Structure formats: structure tokens, C-alpha cells
Amino acid sequence: MTARTLYIKNGDAVDQVERLDGAGAESVSSGPDAFIADLLRQTLGGDPGAELLVMSRQRRDARYRGERVRGRTYDGGRNALAKLYRRPWTALSMLTEGLRFRPERVICGTTGELLCISWLIARLRGVPLVHSRHNRLLDAGEGWFKRCMRGLDLGIIRGAEGVICHGPYLKHQLAEQGVDNVVEFEVDLSDLDGVMQDATPASGRQLLFVGRFEEQKGVTDLLDAAEPLFEEFDDLEIVFVGGGGAFEALRRRVDAAGLIGRVTLLGAVPHREIARRLQSCYAVVTPTRPSFPEGRCMVILEALIARKPVIAPDFGPFPFAIKDGDNGLLFTAGDVLALRAALSKILQDRPLYERLCAGAARSRQELLEDQVSFASALSVALRRAELEPAA
């Protein structure tokens, strides 16, 4: 029987599928497209009759249709009023298209309405549902509506035939909520190792931020924490890599503070360039605030592969990867003064810095050994689901 897989996710399904359909997925094993590339290889490889439909909700309406892969991005609205109007129709359209596709398994990489739609399609079709967990679950104290949605999410996840998750923190969190039989996966980091070998280390002390330019990711906190340190450390430089809504505001702040030349805003760059930047920096800083639902911060893992220490907040997934005083420094999340103290400590204490680099090198070896890829975890979950068919 021809295998049809439906995958419902966050982001822009059409944008990703267009890039990766055909031979595109074969060359991708890390970076933002790693999971979808792994999914294409897992669901289509070895079965010429297999088909995959990837659906998501974003701020545009788009379709893609390849030989065996389809992508569908639904317009969820750009403002609160548009979202209120469009969401019921979008949900109904996703449900209808998903059922029309006649999937033999449903995979959902998100929560909320899209998880409910995935569950409904799976149950109406009588096929297994596999939940893929990438971000932490909503906290319990975020208002009655979010508490209700969290309860609904957990109910569906507990009843899913398979659950896979990215990293030990999410597995730990799921276990705390009574979700067992979880398969943990990790992005393949081995290809980054080769790219980093060719990079030239920087001569100065360059701190690197990689991620979305958003307030919740702490970009302004990092600038606030570092600004007084530029006078103390003549060779200090900060490089921001990424894109997002706070880019222009950050640029104006850098201009106003007279930090051009000391603070560089690169914007989005190819993933191989990020690997080279990681290898040549002094240390990586991830100033994420507690309000951001971080599940597994990829730049931390990539920094450790580059043998570079990380300055990270002391919440969520960060302490699962960063051991304070061993391969990096942890600071009180959301506290600019605590972040500044950690920056100052790693910049002025050379013996400490060398110990942290040695710890990062040990972590690198652990990360490169015995990895379970997204595709492998999905394969295990699907095999288990076939042994325990949907009710």
C-alpha cells in the first residue's frame, strides 16, 4: 500500500518544501531545514509510491505541488482582527484538505489548534498520530485560556501513538507531565565539525549572538549588559547574526551609542557561514528571557561542537547543555546585571576561559557520539504506532 504521510507544523511549509524537494534534502543535515529534510528522506526514501503533504499556517496563502511532495501554507492573518476572522475558515480548510489527502499516518510538530486538527484527522481516518515536540509546553500560570489549551495539548499528546522530542529537557518535561514512551532525537552535528576545522580563530575577543532579533531572545539585554564593558576591554566586539522584528531598533541603538565598529549586525547569513563564525568567535551568548518557550537552543550545541564556551540563562533547556563553570557560565535569566557579571568574568579571567574551552571540547565529543536523528526517532515511533494502532 502506498504510504501517505501528513505533516502539520509551524513556519512556512511551502517555502521549506520548495527548497528541499528533489535533491535538495540530500545535502541538508543541520540548520533550520534539518528536520523537514530528515522527514523527506524518512517518508519518501525507498518507496517510489510514497507521498508527503506538509501543511502550516503563516501570513500568506501558498501552494506547492511536486511529483510526490505537496506543500500548503494557509494565511492565518496579519493582525488580531484578521486572525479572528480567518482562523475558523483556515482550520476547516486544513481539516478538509488533510482528510482529502487520505494519510496513513499523521505527524504534528506543533500544539494548539493545529495539534487538534492533526488529532481529528488521525482519528477520523483511523491512523496513528505522532507528535514531534520542539518547544517547551506552555507554563501552567499563563491565564485561563492558555491553561485550557495546555490541558488539551497534554491530553492529545498523552493519547498519541508516538511522541518524539528534541533533546533531554523536553523529554524531562514530558515525563513530568505523564507522557512516557518518548523517543529523544538530535540534529546531526557531524557536518558542522568539518566546516569548523577550516575556520580561522579571531585575534580579539568577539562575542557572538545567533538567533531571532526579538526582545524575548534578549538582544537588547545583551547590548545593555555589554555597553559599559567596551571601555574596559579594548578588543571586545559583539556580532549579532540573525533576523527579526527588533533588527532596526537594535541598529538605531548601536548608532546612538556610538558603537559602530564594536557591534556588528550581520542579519541572516547562510548556515555554513554561521558555522565559521562560531569557530572564530571568543564565546557565544544566548541571553534568552524566561518568557520565550525555548525547547532546545541549537546555537548552544553548535557552539560546543566548535569547542566554544557559552554564556546562557539558568532556566529551561540551557542547564541541560551548559554546566556552570565547566563548559560555560549560567546567569540569572532576565537579569541584565547578572549577564554583565558573567560577560566580565569570562573576558577577564583567562584561566577560567581556558577551562571552559576544555569543557566545551569534552561536550563536543559527547554530542558527536550515539546521536539519534529526527528520522531515526520518527522511524521508531512509527514502528511502535503500527504495533499499537489508533483507537
C-alpha positions as CSV (number, residue, x, y, z in Angstrom):
1,M,0.0,0.0,0.0
2,T,1.3,3.5,-0.9
3,A,2.4,5.3,2.2
4,R,0.9,8.8,2.6
5,T,2.2,11.0,5.4
6,L,0.7,14.2,6.5
7,Y,2.9,16.6,8.5
8,I,1.4,19.7,10.2
9,K,4.0,22.2,11.5
10,N,4.8,25.8,12.3
11,G,6.5,28.1,9.9
12,D,6.0,28.3,6.1
13,A,5.5,24.8,4.7
14,V,5.6,25.9,1.0
15,D,8.9,27.9,1.5
16,Q,10.7,24.9,3.0
17,V,9.2,22.2,0.7
18,E,10.1,24.2,-2.4
19,R,13.7,24.5,-1.3
20,L,14.1,20.8,-0.4
21,D,12.0,18.8,-2.8
22,G,14.0,16.6,-5.1
23,A,17.7,16.5,-4.5
24,G,17.7,19.5,-2.1
25,A,17.0,17.4,1.1
26,E,20.0,15.1,0.5
27,S,22.6,17.8,1.2
28,V,20.9,19.2,4.4
29,S,21.6,17.7,7.8
30,S,21.8,20.7,10.1
31,G,20.4,24.2,10.3
32,P,16.8,25.4,10.2
33,D,15.8,23.0,7.4
34,A,17.3,19.9,9.1
35,F,14.0,18.4,10.4
36,I,12.0,18.8,7.3
37,A,14.9,17.4,5.2
38,D,15.1,14.4,7.5
39,L,11.3,14.0,7.2
40,L,11.5,13.9,3.4
41,R,14.3,11.3,3.5
42,Q,12.4,9.2,6.0
43,T,8.9,9.3,4.5
44,L,9.9,9.1,0.8
45,G,13.1,7.1,0.7
46,G,12.8,3.6,-0.6
47,D,9.2,3.8,-1.6
48,P,8.6,5.3,-5.1
49,G,4.9,5.4,-4.4
50,A,5.1,7.3,-1.1
51,E,3.6,10.8,-0.9
52,L,4.0,13.6,1.7
53,L,1.8,16.6,2.4
54,V,3.2,19.4,4.6
55,M,0.7,22.0,5.9
56,S,1.2,25.0,8.1
57,R,-0.4,28.4,8.9
58,Q,1.5,31.6,8.2
59,R,0.9,35.1,7.0
60,R,0.4,34.2,3.3
61,D,-1.5,31.7,1.2
62,A,0.6,29.5,-1.0
63,R,0.7,26.1,-2.6
64,Y,3.4,23.8,-3.9
65,R,3.0,20.5,-5.8
66,G,5.9,18.3,-6.8
67,E,5.9,14.8,-8.0
68,R,5.5,13.2,-4.6
69,V,5.6,16.2,-2.2
70,R,3.0,18.9,-1.7
71,G,3.2,22.0,0.5
72,R,0.3,24.1,1.7
73,T,0.6,27.3,3.7
74,Y,-2.6,28.9,4.9
75,D,-3.0,32.6,5.6
76,G,-3.7,32.9,9.3
77,G,-4.0,36.7,9.2
78,R,-1.6,39.5,9.9
79,N,-3.4,41.3,12.8
80,A,-5.7,40.3,15.6
81,L,-8.9,41.1,13.7
82,A,-7.8,39.2,10.6
83,K,-6.8,36.2,12.7
84,L,-10.1,36.2,14.5
85,Y,-11.9,36.2,11.1
86,R,-9.6,33.8,9.2
87,R,-8.8,31.1,11.8
88,P,-12.1,29.2,11.8
89,W,-12.0,29.0,8.0
90,T,-8.4,28.1,8.0
91,A,-9.0,25.3,10.5
92,L,-11.9,23.9,8.4
93,S,-9.8,24.1,5.2
94,M,-6.8,22.3,6.8
95,L,-9.1,19.6,8.2
96,T,-10.8,19.2,4.8
97,E,-7.5,19.1,2.8
98,G,-5.9,16.8,5.3
99,L,-8.8,14.3,5.1
100,R,-8.9,14.5,1.3
101,F,-5.2,13.5,1.2
102,R,-6.1,10.2,2.9
103,P,-3.0,10.0,5.1
104,E,-1.9,6.7,6.6
105,R,0.0,8.4,9.3
106,V,-0.2,12.0,10.8
107,I,2.8,13.8,12.3
108,C,2.3,17.1,14.1
109,G,5.2,19.3,15.2
110,T,3.2,22.0,17.0
111,T,0.4,22.4,19.5
112,G,-2.9,24.4,19.9
113,E,-5.4,24.4,17.1
114,L,-3.0,22.7,14.6
115,L,-2.5,19.8,17.1
116,C,-6.3,19.5,17.5
117,I,-6.7,19.4,13.7
118,S,-4.0,16.7,13.4
119,W,-5.7,14.6,16.1
120,L,-9.1,14.9,14.4
121,I,-7.7,13.9,11.0
122,A,-5.9,10.9,12.6
123,R,-9.0,9.8,14.5
124,L,-11.4,10.2,11.5
125,R,-9.0,8.3,9.3
126,G,-8.2,5.7,12.0
127,V,-4.5,6.1,11.6
128,P,-1.6,6.8,14.0
129,L,-0.7,10.2,15.3
130,V,2.9,11.0,16.1
131,H,3.7,14.2,18.0
132,S,7.0,15.9,17.5
133,R,8.0,18.2,20.3
134,H,10.4,21.1,19.6
135,N,9.4,23.8,22.2
136,R,8.6,23.6,25.8
137,L,5.0,23.2,26.9
138,L,3.1,26.3,28.0
139,D,3.5,27.1,31.6
140,A,0.5,26.5,33.9
141,G,0.1,30.1,35.1
142,E,-0.4,32.0,31.8
143,G,-4.2,32.7,32.1
144,W,-7.3,30.5,31.9
145,F,-7.3,30.2,28.1
146,K,-3.7,29.1,27.9
147,R,-4.2,26.7,30.8
148,C,-7.1,25.1,29.0
149,M,-5.1,24.9,25.8
150,R,-2.2,23.3,27.7
151,G,-4.6,20.8,29.2
152,L,-6.0,19.9,25.8
153,D,-2.5,19.7,24.3
154,L,-1.3,17.3,27.0
155,G,-4.4,15.2,26.6
156,I,-3.8,14.7,22.9
157,I,0.0,14.2,23.4
158,R,-0.7,11.5,26.0
159,G,-3.0,9.8,23.7
160,A,-0.8,9.9,20.6
161,E,0.6,6.6,19.3
162,G,4.1,8.1,19.2
163,V,6.0,11.0,20.7
164,I,9.4,12.2,19.7
165,C,11.2,15.3,21.2
166,H,14.3,17.4,20.6
167,G,16.7,17.0,23.5
168,P,16.8,15.9,27.1
169,Y,15.0,18.9,28.6
170,L,11.8,18.3,26.6
171,K,11.9,14.6,27.4
172,H,12.2,15.5,31.1
173,Q,9.3,17.9,30.8
174,L,7.1,15.4,29.0
175,A,7.9,12.8,31.6
176,E,6.9,15.2,34.4
177,Q,3.5,15.5,32.7
178,G,3.0,11.8,32.5
179,V,4.0,11.3,28.9
180,D,6.0,8.1,28.6
181,N,7.5,6.1,25.7
182,V,9.1,9.3,24.3
183,V,12.0,9.0,21.8
184,E,14.6,11.7,22.0
185,F,16.3,13.0,18.9
186,E,19.1,15.4,18.0
187,V,20.2,17.3,14.9
188,D,23.1,15.7,13.1
189,L,26.1,18.0,14.0
190,S,28.9,16.0,12.4
191,D,28.9,18.0,9.1
192,L,29.5,21.2,11.1
193,D,32.7,19.7,12.5
194,G,34.3,19.6,9.1
195,V,33.3,23.2,8.3
196,M,34.7,24.5,11.6
197,Q,38.1,22.8,11.1
198,D,38.8,25.3,8.3
199,A,37.9,28.5,10.1
200,T,40.5,31.0,11.4
201,P,40.2,31.9,15.1
202,A,39.7,35.6,15.8
203,S,42.6,37.6,17.3
204,G,40.3,39.6,19.6
205,R,37.5,38.8,22.0
206,Q,34.4,38.5,19.8
207,L,31.2,37.5,21.5
208,L,28.6,36.0,19.2
209,F,24.8,36.0,19.3
210,V,22.9,33.8,16.8
211,G,19.1,33.8,16.6
212,R,16.0,35.8,16.1
213,F,16.3,39.6,16.8
214,E,13.5,39.7,19.3
215,E,13.1,41.2,22.7
216,Q,12.3,37.8,24.2
217,K,15.6,36.4,22.8
218,G,17.4,39.1,24.9
219,V,19.1,41.0,22.1
220,T,18.6,44.4,23.9
221,D,19.6,42.8,27.2
222,L,22.9,41.7,25.7
223,L,23.6,45.2,24.4
224,D,22.6,46.8,27.8
225,A,24.9,44.3,29.6
226,A,27.9,44.8,27.3
227,E,27.8,48.6,26.8
228,P,29.9,49.5,29.9
229,L,32.4,46.7,29.1
230,F,33.6,48.3,25.9
231,E,35.6,50.8,27.8
232,E,37.2,48.1,30.0
233,F,38.1,45.7,27.2
234,D,39.6,47.4,24.1
235,D,39.3,44.3,21.9
236,L,35.8,43.5,22.8
237,E,33.4,43.1,19.8
238,I,29.8,41.7,19.6
239,V,28.4,40.2,16.5
240,F,24.7,39.7,16.1
241,V,23.6,37.1,13.4
242,G,20.0,36.6,12.5
243,G,16.9,38.5,11.6
244,G,13.6,39.6,13.1
245,G,11.4,42.4,14.2
246,A,13.9,44.1,16.6
247,F,16.7,44.5,13.9
248,E,16.0,48.1,13.1
249,A,15.6,49.1,16.7
250,L,18.8,47.4,17.6
251,R,20.6,49.2,14.7
252,R,19.4,52.6,15.9
253,R,20.6,51.9,19.4
254,V,24.0,50.9,18.2
255,D,24.2,54.1,16.1
256,A,23.0,56.3,19.0
257,A,25.5,54.7,21.4
258,G,28.4,55.3,19.0
259,L,29.2,51.5,18.9
260,I,29.6,51.1,15.2
261,G,32.7,49.1,14.7
262,R,32.3,47.5,18.1
263,V,28.9,46.0,17.5
264,T,28.1,44.3,14.1
265,L,24.7,43.4,13.0
266,L,25.1,40.9,10.2
267,G,21.4,39.9,9.7
268,A,20.6,36.5,8.3
269,V,23.5,34.5,6.7
270,P,23.9,31.0,5.2
271,H,24.2,28.3,7.8
272,R,27.8,27.4,6.8
273,E,28.8,31.0,7.5
274,I,27.3,30.6,11.0
275,A,29.5,27.6,11.5
276,R,32.6,29.6,10.5
277,R,31.5,32.5,12.8
278,L,31.1,30.0,15.7
279,Q,34.6,28.7,15.2
280,S,36.2,32.1,15.0
281,C,34.5,33.8,18.0
282,Y,35.7,34.0,21.6
283,A,32.4,32.8,23.2
284,V,28.7,32.5,22.4
285,V,26.0,34.4,24.3
286,T,22.3,33.3,24.5
287,P,20.5,35.9,26.6
288,T,17.0,34.4,26.1
289,R,14.4,35.7,28.6
290,P,12.2,33.2,30.6
291,S,9.1,34.2,28.6
292,F,10.4,32.6,25.5
293,P,9.3,28.9,25.1
294,E,12.8,27.6,24.3
295,G,12.9,23.8,23.9
296,R,16.4,23.1,22.6
297,C,18.7,26.0,21.7
298,M,20.6,24.9,18.6
299,V,23.3,27.5,18.7
300,I,24.4,26.2,22.1
301,L,25.0,22.7,20.6
302,E,26.8,24.2,17.6
303,A,29.0,26.3,19.9
304,L,30.0,23.3,21.8
305,I,30.9,21.5,18.6
306,A,33.1,24.5,17.9
307,R,34.7,24.0,21.4
308,K,33.5,27.4,22.4
309,P,32.1,28.2,25.9
310,V,28.5,29.5,26.2
311,I,27.0,32.2,28.5
312,A,23.4,31.1,29.0
313,P,20.4,31.7,31.3
314,D,19.7,29.3,34.1
315,F,16.2,28.1,33.0
316,G,14.6,25.6,30.7
317,P,16.9,23.6,28.4
318,F,20.0,25.7,29.0
319,P,21.3,23.9,32.2
320,F,20.8,20.6,30.4
321,A,23.5,21.5,28.0
322,I,25.6,24.1,29.8
323,K,27.2,23.2,33.1
324,D,28.2,26.3,35.0
325,G,31.9,26.6,35.4
326,D,32.6,23.5,33.1
327,N,31.6,24.4,29.5
328,G,30.1,27.8,30.1
329,L,28.6,30.2,32.6
330,L,24.9,30.4,33.7
331,F,23.4,33.6,34.8
332,T,20.0,34.5,36.3
333,A,17.6,34.6,33.4
334,G,16.3,38.1,32.5
335,D,18.8,39.8,34.8
336,V,21.0,42.3,32.8
337,L,23.4,42.8,35.8
338,A,23.9,39.1,36.2
339,L,24.5,38.8,32.4
340,R,27.1,41.7,32.6
341,A,28.9,39.9,35.5
342,A,29.1,36.7,33.5
343,L,30.5,38.6,30.5
344,S,33.0,40.4,32.6
345,K,34.1,37.1,34.3
346,I,34.8,35.3,31.0
347,L,36.6,38.2,29.5
348,Q,39.0,39.0,32.3
349,D,39.7,35.5,33.7
350,R,41.9,33.8,31.2
351,P,42.5,30.5,33.2
352,L,38.7,30.2,33.6
353,Y,38.2,30.8,29.9
354,E,40.7,28.0,29.0
355,R,39.0,25.6,31.4
356,L,35.6,26.4,29.9
357,C,37.0,25.8,26.4
358,A,38.3,22.4,27.6
359,G,34.9,21.6,29.0
360,A,33.3,22.6,25.7
361,A,35.6,20.2,23.9
362,R,34.5,17.4,26.1
363,S,30.9,18.2,25.5
364,R,31.6,18.2,21.7
365,Q,32.7,14.6,22.0
366,E,29.6,13.6,23.8
367,L,27.3,15.4,21.3
368,L,29.0,13.6,18.3
369,E,28.6,10.2,19.9
370,D,25.5,8.0,19.7
371,Q,23.2,10.6,18.2
372,V,19.6,9.6,17.3
373,S,18.4,11.6,14.3
374,F,15.0,13.0,13.8
375,A,14.4,10.4,11.0
376,S,15.5,7.6,13.3
377,A,13.3,8.7,16.2
378,L,10.4,9.1,13.8
379,S,11.0,5.6,12.4
380,V,11.0,4.1,16.0
381,A,7.8,6.0,16.8
382,L,6.1,4.8,13.7
383,R,7.1,1.2,14.3
384,R,5.6,1.4,17.8
385,A,2.5,3.1,16.4
386,E,2.0,0.2,13.9
387,L,2.2,-2.3,16.8
388,E,-0.4,-0.2,18.7
389,P,-2.8,1.0,16.0
390,A,-5.0,4.1,16.6
391,A,-8.2,3.5,18.5
